[in-house]
Amino acid sequence: MTRTATDDARLRPVPAGAAPLVVRAGQAVYGPRRLGDLVARRPAGVTGHQWSSAVREEFDHVVCAAGTGVPLFALTVGPVAAAGSARQRAERTCAAVCAAVGLPVLRIGSPTLRAAGHGRRIVTYLVDARAYTAGAAPDEPDDARVDYRDIVGRLPDGRTGPVNDLGALSRAAAVEAYVSRRLSDPIVRGLHVRWHGAVAEGWSWVEVRPGRCLVERVTVHGSRLDCGVDPGRLAEDLAAVAVGDRLADVECDDATLLDRDELRRQIRALRNRRDELSTPFAFDHLCVD
């Protein structure tokens, strides 16, 4: 499903009268939009059936150039579609149309995170991270450049640390829960990997009771979008956000906790899939008893 030289399918600007949720760094963030609202006509190579399915797909947020309204990228947040499901087929068709018209899409898969509660925070984070990265001096040595995720400042709890860690509030909440004896360990731990196929996966967990862990996993899929931060670290930070969301429920939610030995077994299984990773596995220390 590729565009040809004569294909005039193109992205359609968001109408000038539409009110964005926020404007920053020369970009305007809009709420939910269907793909059919953003693409002028069916691209070459896309069948009529595929087209009618794809145009009904909705993005949670669309980021556009503030001056022209032309879409720059789209974001979706929510559960991962089951393998072989109609939902997955619709997403693949939508992805093919987006690739044909040049619209990058970032899909964040999580059983806990939702666009209503997290979408705006995530999309503005991406806008800021991309703007920061784009503004980096091209001749600055790599060893002197500070990544957006690693900028140090004052955290919400008064400590000094990376201010662009999306999981910072969750980490502070875990410390407070530990002090009030609701957790057996105050540290939110995590890992991340990047699979072949432009999918990053992040895990985050905290030990709620001795040997019992609250675990969250998040995937970040965006093959043609520069997030401004490493996708793996973004996925891990978002998993920490999800852990923070669930901390308030852990006192009566023991059935959803994972045994620490089972978690370690799953991490070892992840390590054993090294050949499927696009970057080295950097968490061998978590596999040690």
Protein Blocks (a to p, Z undefined) as FASTA:
>chain_A
ZZdfklcbdcddddfklccfbdcehiacdddddfklmpmbdcehiafklmmmmmmpccfb
dcddfklopafbdcdedddddehiaklmmmmmmmmmmmmnopacdddddfkbcfklmmmm
mmmmmmmmmmmmmmpcfklcfklpccfklpccddfkopacdfklfklmmmmmmmmmmmno
pafbfbdcddddddehiiacddddddfbghiacddddddddfkbcehiafklmmmmmmmm
mmmmmmmmmmmmmmmpccfklmmmmmmmmmmmmmmpcbdcfklmmmpZZ
